[in-house]
Amino acid sequence: MSKNNARKQASQYDKIIKENLEITLPVIIRDILKLDIVQSEELPDDVQHTKERKPDALKKVTDAAGHTYVLQVEFQVADEKEMVWRMAEYSIMLMRKYQLPIKQYVIYLRDDQPSMSTFIDTRYHKFSYRLISIADASYKLFLKSANPEVKMLGILANFGKDDSQKAVQSIVDQVKTFTKGDFAESRYFKQMRIFVQLRSSVEQEFEKAMETISKFFKEEKDFLYRRGEEKTKHTIVENLISELGLADEQISKIAEVSVDFVKNIRSGLKKK
């Protein structure tokens, strides 16, 4: 993959993460980072010093033990060897600006094992951050949420011993069930399709699951269309019987329905 394509692909993931962050971050903090936060305050995401940085998520938090600190969470697609230096830069800038302890986490979104370093250990510098792979978390953890934005993260998680096709189908079905409106549904499925690129091993399972959804939509649409068409023809036949008094065979030809269809309607009108 070229550098331009890699950057473009990374920006797609970044856009999805940031669009859904307000809803997904509390789940990430509680269930992935295992932090018991009781108070949270948004911090400006522009950290200026000798250069400008924009963290993915930056909050001043207080945990259940009463400890207050700055929490930084980054979502990472590339296995980037420079990451440790970037996080170290963030740490110094944030500490200088807020005069508080800093806790930093990087959530790795691919399903391979990252090799990027998480610490600097030299004679004069000691630094580390936490690196967590989303693929180590169970997909069922994300399905507990009522929010489609959280549920679809399950596609990046661990299926354990569960059949991958059934797991993917479950994720797709639940996203559909808990989504209100065709526009939102289309948006979530497009985002999931982008996420699946990070886990190519389930790409076929995802497409099969989407075929099931598409077939359901088509059958439902066809059914509703047939119901609407039948209702329209029912009205036409009633009018031809009531207003023109035509024979069943004539009405059948005009309305393009069977003679039995006409007879059933005529019988119903007589009973009224």
PyMOL commands that set and color helices and strands:
alter all, ss='L'
color gray80, all
select helices_A, chain A and resi 3-32+83-98+134-136+139-143+148-156+164-177+182-196+200-244+248-255+259-271
alter helices_A, ss='H'
color red, helices_A
select strands_A, chain A and resi 37-42+47-48+52-53+57-63+68-76+102-108+119-121+126-128+130-133
alter strands_A, ss='S'
color yellow, strands_A
deselect
rebuild
show_as cartoon
